[in-house]
Amino acid sequence: MSGETGVNTVPQALTPAPAAAGAIREDCATISAEHLVKNYGQGDSVVRALRDVSFSIARGEFVAVMGASGSGKSTLMNILGCLDRPTEGRYVLEGRNISSESRKSLARLRLATLGFVFQSFQLLPRLTTQENVELPLHYAKGVSGRERRERASAVLEQVELGAKAKRRPTELSGGQQQRVAIARALVNRPKILLADEPTGNLDTRTGLEILSLLQKLNREGLTIVLVTHEMDVAACAGRRLLLRDGHLTGDLRHTPVDARQQLLALPKEDEAPVLVPPASSGSPLPCEVAPASVPAGSGLSTPDPQVLK
């Protein structure tokens, strides 16, 4: 989510998650990762993308995976989404060890268990909103055309886009396109939603609208794992997994920021910043710049206003 919110998004009551990786009982965990290692290449050119990563996620949690570029976030998300397998370690999804599953079996597991949301929406421009949402159901066995349409219509209503069913992606705003992508992820009724930088291409207000929708879905029982490098986005989750150079360096729980309240605290869209007119017509600046306040005893001096002109 680009831009600054202008409001406090620092999570409160930050506490470590249970110290042991197995602190969440496996029969309560929807995701269990044990000593995950992922290497690319061989010999001297090997890249160690994940290094001994362990954690569990319980049903109904909202977890943000944080880290800088190259920290291993995307690699971890690919493994959690059954799009890749770890080099070493054990990943259990809904009680099934993915290392022992065939490719066809993993495809069925993804379809039945996981919903995916991407930063770039990944909508087909020639299809309508309704048709984009219906797409995953074409791969589900035993779903009739009538049921596809009904389920797609229901999730579009859920994300407040029922009136846009006949529109194409190019006729929608960025936020509306991401809502369509979320509806498409929900149409198969997944147990887990994996969201990769879902607000990365959105402005502050639209990003908060998407985060508010994700929090609403989480309150309704959906497990959400969200990848982000932005602190204000991660603050809307109840737990943060911190990655650095392939290592899990932190597992923290906190009271999540309410995205809806953050949204209401933003200035109204039609409120423009007020510029102070120049003090003199000879100033080349569009507005007058106030000299910075300098703490006493700092050894610095307040800049001469004439220098600013």
Rosetta blueprint (number, residue, H / E / L):
1 M L
2 S L
3 G L
4 E L
5 T L
6 G L
7 V L
8 N L
9 T L
10 V L
11 P L
12 Q E
13 A E
14 L E
15 T E
16 P E
17 A L
18 P L
19 A L
20 A L
21 A L
22 G L
23 A L
24 I L
25 R L
26 E L
27 D L
28 C L
29 A E
30 T E
31 I E
32 S E
33 A E
34 E E
35 H E
36 L E
37 V E
38 K E
39 N E
40 Y E
41 G L
42 Q L
43 G H
44 D H
45 S H
46 V L
47 V E
48 R E
49 A E
50 L E
51 R E
52 D E
53 V E
54 S E
55 F E
56 S E
57 I E
58 A E
59 R L
60 G L
61 E L
62 F E
63 V E
64 A E
65 V E
66 M E
67 G L
68 A L
69 S L
70 G L
71 S L
72 G L
73 K H
74 S H
75 T H
76 L H
77 M H
78 N H
79 I H
80 L H
81 G L
82 C L
83 L L
84 D L
85 R L
86 P L
87 T L
88 E E
89 G E
90 R E
91 Y E
92 V E
93 L E
94 E L
95 G L
96 R E
97 N E
98 I H
99 S H
100 S H
101 E L
102 S L
103 R H
104 K H
105 S H
106 L H
107 A H
108 R H
109 L H
110 R H
111 L H
112 A H
113 T H
114 L E
115 G E
116 F E
117 V E
118 F L
119 Q L
120 S L
121 F L
122 Q L
123 L L
124 L L
125 P L
126 R L
127 L L
128 T L
129 T H
130 Q H
131 E H
132 N H
133 V H
134 E H
135 L H
136 P H
137 L H
138 H H
139 Y H
140 A L
141 K L
142 G L
143 V L
144 S L
145 G H
146 R H
147 E H
148 R H
149 R H
150 E H
151 R H
152 A H
153 S H
154 A H
155 V H
156 L H
157 E H
158 Q H
159 V L
160 E L
161 L L
162 G H
163 A H
164 K H
165 A L
166 K L
167 R L
168 R L
169 P H
170 T H
171 E H
172 L L
173 S L
174 G H
175 G H
176 Q H
177 Q H
178 Q H
179 R H
180 V H
181 A H
182 I H
183 A H
184 R H
185 A H
186 L H
187 V L
188 N L
189 R L
190 P L
191 K L
192 I E
193 L E
194 L E
195 A E
196 D E
197 E L
198 P L
199 T L
200 G L
201 N L
202 L L
203 D L
204 T H
205 R H
206 T H
207 G H
208 L H
209 E H
210 I H
211 L H
212 S H
213 L H
214 L H
215 Q H
216 K H
217 L H
218 N H
219 R H
220 E L
221 G L
222 L L
223 T E
224 I E
225 V E
226 L E
227 V E
228 T E
229 H L
230 E L
231 M H
232 D H
233 V H
234 A H
235 A L
236 C L
237 A L
238 G L
239 R E
240 R E
241 L E
242 L E
243 L E
244 R E
245 D L
246 G L
247 H E
248 L E
249 T E
250 G E
251 D E
252 L E
253 R E
254 H E
255 T E
256 P L
257 V L
258 D L
259 A H
260 R H
261 Q H
262 Q H
263 L H
264 L H
265 A H
266 L L
267 P L
268 K L
269 E L
270 D L
271 E L
272 A L
273 P L
274 V L
275 L L
276 V L
277 P L
278 P L
279 A L
280 S L
281 S L
282 G L
283 S L
284 P L
285 L L
286 P L
287 C L
288 E L
289 V L
290 A L
291 P L
292 A L
293 S L
294 V L
295 P L
296 A L
297 G L
298 S L
299 G L
300 L L
301 S L
302 T L
303 P L
304 D L
305 P H
306 Q H
307 V H
308 L H
309 K L
